[in-house]
Structures are given as structure tokens and as C-alpha cells.
Amino acid sequence: MQAYWTLTRRELAGFFVSFTGYLIIASAVFLMGLSFVILLYRLQDETTTLPVTQLFFSTPFFWLILLLGVPVITMRLFALEKYSGTFETLMTTPVSDLQVVLAKFTAAAVFYMFMWLPLLVYILILHHYTNHQEAIDWGLIGSAFLGVALLGSLFMSLGCLASALTRSQIVAAMISFTLGFTFFLLSFLPGYIPMTAHWQAQVFSHFALIDQMEDFARGLVDTRHIVFYLSMTLLSLFLTLRVVESRRWK
């Protein structure tokens, strides 16, 4: 367990000592701020009964940050070490393959959630200056951030898998973006399935990421969504572990 925490701290420190890490945070903050300003201008002219969290997570900015940010965060996890030649050195230390995979995933997930902290600041600013203090529901905020964490975990695990497959960070980012964008496109598939296709509609409804994120933003925590995200995340990490272990077969 000590080795796992040591590796996690090592990976996490790598994000904060590199220019890439701060560039990711700055880009995310810019897009979140832009979305926040657009929402404020829109709310000046019209009233809405929708919670602020749902208004934000229904915009393209959230998905833009997710789809573009995750590949950049995860592309270096395995690919950089393979390219620099430090991966084999790492794997000869007294740590298991599972500890390495989990440590890299944990560090990426923590950095990902740190990237979203400015959104909480924007909500606090809105809470401070709004005339209706009850407009901000902390239960909704907690539910929304739970959705952000679960969705991010899935995309991070896909990014880990992509990075483990190659020595090139650019290729890893492209594979990660392709996998994430494929899941995103599956969100639109249920709308094109005939109503008579009952079991097909039920299967593809689990991949409706946009609808699921809107549920979390409305405060609706469905255990089916949680089970789906955790299952897909564990499956992706399992595949990543198998890719890492495959070096022994060569």
C-alpha cells in the first residue's frame, strides 16, 4: 500500500511541475468562465426554473472540456515513460502492475477533479450576489459533482488504456479522444432506435451520457448510472492492466 501512495504522489507531482498541467487548468478555467458569463447574460433577459447546475452541464462547454482535457491529461501516463525508457526501470522496482495502473489512474483522476474546482468558485460567487439565496441547492451541486467524477473516471480509464497501448503521447491522445468521442456519440443513438426495439433501447440507454449527466445536474442520482460508470471504469482499468502485463509475454 505504501508503494501505491508513493507512486500516486509521484504521478500527481508530475502534473504540477509541468507546463502542460497548468495549461490544462488555464484552458478549463477559461472555458468555464466563458460559460459562466454567457449564462449570466442569458439569465438577465429571461427567467428559468432550471437549476444553475443543469444550465451549465447542458452547454457544449462541459463536453468540450471533458473530451479535449482528458486526452491531454492521460496521454503522458504510460506513453512518456515508455518513450523515455523509464517504464522498464519502474516495473523492475518492488511494485506490482496493479499498483502502477491504479496509482497512475488515481493521480489523473485527482488532477481532473482539481481542474473542476474553479466551477465551485463560480457557483459561490453566484450564490453571494444573487437575490434569491435559495436558488443554489447544495444537494444539486453535490449530485452534479458526483456526475462529473463518475464521468471523468470513465474517460480517465479510457485514457489510461490508450496511453498504455503506445509509446507516443500524440497517438495516445488521439486514441483517448476517439474512444471518448465514440462514447459521446453513443449518447445520441437511443433517439434513433425504434420504439419497438425494447431490449436494444434499454441497452443503448445506458450509454446516453448526456441524459445521465443532466440527471445528475438535476439532483437525480440513479444507481443504474453509478453501476454503469463504475463497471465501465473497472473494465477499462482491467484492460489497461492486461496491456501492461503483456510486456512479459514478449
SULGI-V667122 format. One record per pair of residues at least 6 apart in sequence whose ideal C-beta (glycine too) atoms are under 7 Angstrom apart, sorted by the first residue. I is the first residue (numbers start at 1). GAP is how many residues later the second one is. D is the distance in Angstrom with one decimal. If there is no record, write none. Layout:
{{I:GAP:D} {I:GAP:D}}
This chain:
{{3:91:6.9} {3:92:4.5} {3:96:5.5} {4:95:4.6} {4:98:6.3} {4:99:5.4} {7:88:6.5} {7:92:6.4} {7:93:6.4} {7:96:3.5} {8:95:4.5} {8:98:5.0} {8:99:5.2} {11:92:5.9} {11:93:5.4} {11:96:3.4} {12:95:4.2} {12:98:6.0} {12:99:6.5} {15:6:3.9} {15:96:4.6} {20:52:6.8} {21:90:7.0} {24:45:5.9} {24:48:5.6} {24:49:6.2} {24:91:6.5} {25:90:5.5} {28:37:5.2} {28:41:5.9} {28:87:4.9} {29:89:4.9} {31:30:5.0} {31:33:6.3} {31:34:5.4} {32:29:6.9} {32:86:5.7} {32:87:5.3} {32:90:6.5} {34:27:6.8} {35:21:6.0} {35:24:5.4} {35:26:3.9} {36:86:4.6} {39:16:5.6} {39:17:6.5} {51:86:6.3} {51:89:5.0} {51:166:7.0} {51:167:6.6} {52:71:6.6} {52:74:6.4} {52:83:6.9} {52:84:6.8} {53:87:5.1} {53:88:6.1} {53:91:4.1} {53:164:4.4} {54:160:6.2} {54:163:4.1} {54:164:5.4} {56:6:6.5} {57:87:6.3} {57:156:5.4} {57:157:6.6} {57:160:4.2} {58:156:6.1} {63:121:6.6} {66:85:6.8} {66:89:6.2} {67:110:6.6} {67:113:5.5} {67:114:6.0} {67:117:6.4} {69:46:6.7} {70:85:4.4} {70:86:6.2} {70:89:5.3} {70:106:6.4} {70:110:6.1} {71:88:6.1} {71:102:4.0} {71:105:3.9} {71:106:4.5} {72:101:6.2} {73:35:5.5} {73:38:6.2} {73:39:6.2} {73:86:6.7} {74:34:5.5} {74:82:6.1} {74:85:2.7} {74:86:5.8} {74:88:6.8} {74:89:5.4} {74:102:5.7} {75:88:5.8} {75:94:4.3} {75:97:4.2} {75:98:4.1} {75:101:6.6} {76:93:5.6} {77:27:4.5} {77:31:6.3} {77:83:5.9} {77:86:4.5} {78:9:6.9} {78:85:4.2} {78:86:4.4} {79:84:4.8} {79:87:5.6} {79:88:5.8} {79:89:6.0} {79:90:4.7} {79:93:4.4} {80:89:6.0} {81:6:3.9} {81:9:6.4} {82:85:4.3} {83:84:4.8} {90:10:6.8} {97:144:6.0} {97:147:4.9} {97:148:5.4} {98:143:6.1} {100:144:6.7} {101:59:6.9} {101:136:6.1} {101:139:5.4} {101:140:5.0} {101:143:6.0} {104:56:6.2} {105:51:6.2} {105:52:6.3} {105:55:5.2} {105:132:6.1} {108:48:5.0} {108:51:6.9} {108:52:7.0} {109:43:6.6} {109:44:5.9} {109:47:5.2} {112:40:4.8} {112:44:6.1} {113:36:6.2} {113:39:7.0} {116:32:5.8} {123:13:6.5} {123:18:6.3} {126:10:6.8} {127:9:4.2} {137:82:6.9} {139:80:5.8} {140:79:4.4} {143:73:5.2} {143:76:4.7} {143:78:5.5} {144:72:5.6} {144:73:4.7} {146:70:6.1} {146:75:6.7} {147:66:5.2} {147:69:2.8} {147:70:6.7} {150:76:6.5} {150:79:4.0} {151:58:6.6} {151:62:6.3} {151:78:6.7} {153:76:6.4} {153:80:4.7} {154:75:5.2} {154:78:5.3} {154:79:5.1} {155:25:5.0} {157:76:4.5} {157:79:3.5} {157:80:5.1} {158:18:6.0} {158:21:4.4} {158:22:5.9} {158:78:5.3} {159:17:4.2} {160:76:7.0} {160:77:6.7} {160:80:4.8} {161:75:5.2} {161:78:5.4} {161:79:4.6} {161:82:6.9} {162:10:4.9} {162:13:3.7} {162:14:3.9} {162:17:6.4} {163:9:4.3} {164:76:5.0} {164:79:4.3} {164:80:5.8} {165:10:6.4} {165:78:6.1} {166:6:5.2} {183:24:6.6} {183:26:6.2} {184:25:6.3} {186:18:6.7} {186:21:3.9} {187:20:6.5} {187:21:5.0} {187:22:4.6} {187:23:4.4} {187:24:7.0} {189:15:4.9} {189:18:6.9} {190:11:6.0} {190:14:5.0} {190:15:5.2} {190:18:5.4} {193:7:5.5} {193:8:4.9} {193:11:6.2} {206:22:5.0} {212:13:4.8} {215:7:6.0} {215:10:6.8}}
